[in-house]
Amino acid sequence: MKKFSTLRILHRRHCLLNLNPPFSVCFNFNFATVPQSQSFVVSYLVSTCGFSPESALSASRYLRFKSSQKPDSVLAFLSEHGFSVSQIHTVVKRESRILRCNPDKVLLPKFQFLRSKGASSADIIHMITTGPRFLLGSLNNHIVPAYHLVRSFVDSDKQVITCLRRNFSFIADSRVSPNVQLLLDNGVKRSSIAMMFCMRSSILGSYNLSHTICELKEMGFDTSKTTFAVALMAKKTVNKAKWVEKVEVFKKWGWSEEHVLEAFKKLPYCMLNSQEKIDAVFSFWVEVLGYSSLELLKYPVIFQLSLPKRIVPRSMVLRFLEKEGLRKKGASYAMPQLLTENAFLKKFVYGFEKHSSQLLKIYEKSMNQGNTTTEESKVKKRPHRNRHHRSLSSVGNDKHSSVKLQAPSEVPARSTLIKSLKKTASDHRSVNLKQFEATVQDFKPKMTQSERPRRESGELADSTEEKHMNY
C-alpha cells in the first residue's frame, strides 16, 4: 500500500514536470529506491519548494514528515509575515530544517524578539532570508545572549539591527562569544571589536583566530590600534590562495614581498581590494601617468580610491595644468587624490580663473565617463537575480513585483499559497533525468564517503566567499 502511494506521488510529479512517457518508468523506478520515509519529503521539496531532485534527496536526510500539514504551516507562517514566494524558496533551500519547526512555539517568539528590539518587517525579512539558521537556535540559551553581547559593544539597539542586517548568520554561531573574549584578552579595544561587529562580523565566528592574532603580532601590529582590527579582518577574509595571488599582482609591478608587507602595515585595507582593482590602479599609474609603481608604496590609500570616479578625473585635470604650464612637470599626482572634493575643485579648478570653465568641463566629462563605466560594470557583474520574483500579493498577476509586506487581510489562503509555491517551483525547474538516476543510485555511497564525516564533526557546510569592499 505504501509503495502504491509512493507511485501515485511520482505520477503526479511526472505530470507536473511534463515528462515524456519513455522516461517516466525510469523515473518511477529510481525514485522507488529512495526509502519510503524519504519519498514524500523529496516529492514535497521538489514540487512545493523549488528544490532540484539532488538537493531534495540531500535535505530529506534531516526531515521526517508523512503529511504536508507541518511544512505547509511553516510556509504559511512565512507568508503571513510578508515573505514573497521567492524569499520563502530561498529560506527553505538555505535551511530546510525549519520545515519541521512549530511556527507558534519555535518561530514566532524569535520574530517577536526582533520586533521588540526595533527591527522592522523589512529588517526581519532581510535578516532571515540571509541567515535562516537563526530560526533553529534556542532563543533563551543562545540568541538572546548573543544579541546582548553585540549590544554591549555598540550604542543602541538600532546599531545592533544594522549589524545584523549586514551579516545575520553570526548570531547563530557559538564561536563568537569565546572569540570576543580572546580579542579582549589580547588587548584589542572595545571600539575595535565594535567596528568588527559592524563591518565584518563573520570573522568573529571564525576558526583559529588565536593563530591569526599571533601572526599579526609577529608582523609588528599593535593589538591596541585600529589598524590591528582592520588587518585581522583582511587576514580572515582573504584566504591563503587569494592572498598569494594578490601578492603576485604587486610583484608583477615591481614590488617585493617586503614592499607588500610595508603597505599592508600602513593600510591593511589594501589587501581587501580585488586583484583586478590592484592591477588596474598600477596600470594607470605606471603606463598612463608614467610614474614609478613604488610611489604608491608611499600612499597605499590610493588603492582604496575609485579609479574611474576619482583617480582618472583628477589626473586629467592635473595633466591639463601641466600641459598649459600651470603646474610643474613631475609634481606629485598622489597628494591631490587625497583631498576632499571641495578642496580639490577649489585648488585645481576654480583656482585658475582663466581656465576654470575648461577645467570643469574636463573634470565633469571624465566623471560622467567614470559613472557610465561603473554602471556598465555593475550590470555585467551583477545580473538581475530576482527576475522571477513575485510577491504573494500579486499571485495570479502577470507583472512581477518587489517585496511587499501584506496586511493580515491580504494574506492569501494556505491553499493559494501552496499552489503558488508549486507553480513557481515548477516554472523554474529543469530536470535532467539521466543525471537524477545516477544521483539516486550513488546517493548512499556519497553520504558515507564525504557527507558523513562533516556531519559527525558538526562542521557546517556553508562556504564563506571573499567579499571585497567597494570604494
Residue pairs with C-beta under 8 A, 6 or more apart in sequence:
2 36
3 32
3 36
6 31
6 32
6 36
6 39
6 40
7 28
7 32
9 39
9 40
9 43
10 27
10 28
10 31
10 32
10 43
11 24
11 28
12 43
12 47
13 27
13 31
13 43
13 46
13 47
14 24
14 27
14 28
16 47
16 422
16 426
17 426
17 429
17 431
19 27
19 431
19 433
23 433
26 433
26 437
27 433
27 436
27 437
30 436
30 437
30 440
30 441
31 39
31 42
31 440
32 39
33 440
33 441
34 42
34 57
34 60
34 440
34 443
37 64
37 66
38 57
38 60
38 61
40 65
40 66
40 67
41 56
41 59
41 60
41 63
41 64
41 65
42 53
42 56
42 57
42 60
44 65
44 68
44 71
45 51
45 55
45 56
45 59
45 60
45 63
45 92
45 96
46 52
46 53
46 56
46 425
46 429
47 422
47 425
47 426
48 68
48 71
48 75
48 418
48 421
48 422
48 425
49 88
49 89
49 92
49 93
49 96
49 421
49 425
50 89
50 93
50 421
50 424
50 425
50 428
50 429
51 59
51 93
51 96
51 425
52 429
52 431
53 431
53 436
53 439
53 440
54 435
54 436
54 439
55 93
57 439
57 440
57 443
58 451
59 96
61 447
62 96
62 97
63 96
63 97
63 99
63 100
64 100
65 71
65 99
65 100
68 418
70 99
70 100
70 102
71 99
71 100
72 414
72 418
73 103
73 414
74 98
74 99
74 101
74 103
74 107
75 88
75 92
75 417
75 418
75 421
76 103
76 414
76 417
77 103
77 107
77 108
78 87
78 88
78 91
79 88
79 392
79 406
79 411
79 412
79 417
80 406
80 408
80 411
81 111
81 121
81 124
81 125
82 121
82 125
82 403
82 404
82 405
82 406
83 91
83 125
83 128
83 129
83 392
84 389
84 390
84 391
84 392
84 403
84 404
85 389
85 390
85 391
85 392
85 395
85 420
85 421
85 424
86 386
86 388
86 389
86 390
86 424
87 125
87 129
87 403
88 421
89 421
89 424
89 425
90 129
91 98
91 128
91 129
91 132
92 98
92 99
94 132
94 133
95 132
95 133
95 135
95 136
97 136
98 107
98 132
98 135
98 136
101 107
101 135
101 136
106 135
107 135
109 139
110 134
110 135
110 139
110 143
111 124
113 139
113 143
113 144
113 147
114 123
114 124
114 127
114 161
115 124
117 147
117 157
117 160
117 161
118 157
118 158
118 161
119 127
119 161
119 164
121 405
122 403
122 405
123 161
123 164
123 165
125 403
125 405
126 165
126 168
127 134
127 164
127 165
127 168
128 134
128 135
128 168
130 167
130 168
130 169
131 167
131 168
131 169
131 170
131 171
131 172
133 169
133 172
134 143
134 168
134 169
134 171
134 172
136 172
137 143
137 171
137 172
142 172
142 174
143 171
143 172
145 177
146 171
146 172
146 176
146 177
147 160
147 171
149 176
149 177
149 180
150 160
150 163
150 164
150 171
150 197
150 201
151 157
151 160
153 190
153 193
153 194
153 197
154 160
154 163
154 194
154 197
154 198
159 198
162 198
163 197
163 198
163 201
164 171
166 198
166 199
166 201
167 200
167 201
167 202
169 202
169 462
170 176
170 201
170 202
170 204
170 205
173 204
173 205
175 204
175 205
175 206
175 207
176 201
176 204
176 205
179 204
179 205
179 206
179 209
180 193
180 204
182 209
182 210
182 213
183 192
183 193
183 209
183 213
184 190
184 193
186 213
186 223
187 223
187 224
188 223
188 224
188 228
188 229
189 224
189 226
191 226
192 226
192 228
192 229
193 204
193 229
195 226
195 229
196 203
196 204
196 229
196 232
196 233
197 204
199 233
200 233
200 236
200 237
200 467
202 464
203 209
203 232
203 233
203 236
203 237
206 236
209 236
212 232
212 235
212 236
213 223
213 232
215 235
216 223
216 228
216 231
216 232
216 235
217 223
219 231
219 261
219 264
219 265
220 265
221 227
221 228
221 231
221 265
222 228
227 265
227 267
227 268
230 268
230 269
231 264
231 265
231 268
233 268
233 272
234 264
234 268
234 269
234 271
234 272
235 243
237 272
237 466
237 467
238 246
238 271
238 272
238 466
239 466
242 275
242 466
243 271
245 275
246 271
246 273
246 275
246 278
247 257
247 260
249 275
249 278
249 279
249 282
250 259
250 260
250 263
250 278
251 257
251 260
252 279
252 282
253 279
253 282
253 286
253 293
254 292
254 293
254 294
255 263
255 293
255 294
255 297
259 294
259 297
262 297
263 270
263 296
263 297
263 300
264 270
264 271
266 300
267 300
267 301
267 303
267 304
269 303
269 304
269 469
270 278
270 300
270 303
270 304
272 468
272 469
273 303
273 304
273 468
273 469
274 468
277 303
277 307
277 468
278 303
280 307
281 296
281 302
281 303
281 307
281 311
282 293
282 296
284 307
284 311
284 312
284 315
285 291
285 293
285 295
285 296
285 302
285 333
286 292
286 293
288 315
289 315
289 333
291 333
295 332
295 334
296 302
296 303
296 334
298 334
299 334
299 335
299 337
299 338
301 338
302 311
302 334
302 337
302 338
304 471
305 311
305 337
305 471
306 370
306 374
306 471
307 370
308 369
308 370
308 371
308 373
308 374
309 367
309 370
309 371
309 374
310 337
310 370
311 337
312 366
312 370
313 363
313 366
313 367
313 370
314 336
314 337
314 344
314 348
314 363
315 333
316 362
316 363
316 366
317 348
317 349
317 359
317 362
317 363
318 327
318 331
318 333
318 336
318 348
320 355
320 358
320 359
320 362
321 327
321 348
321 352
321 355
321 359
322 328
322 329
322 331
324 355
326 352
326 355
336 344
336 347
336 348
339 347
345 363
348 359
349 356
349 359
349 360
349 363
350 356
352 359
387 400
388 400
388 424
388 427
388 428
389 400
389 401
389 402
390 400
390 401
390 420
390 424
391 401
391 402
391 403
391 404
392 406
392 411
392 412
392 417
392 420
393 401
393 404
393 406
393 410
393 412
394 400
394 401
394 404
395 412
395 416
395 420
412 420
454 461
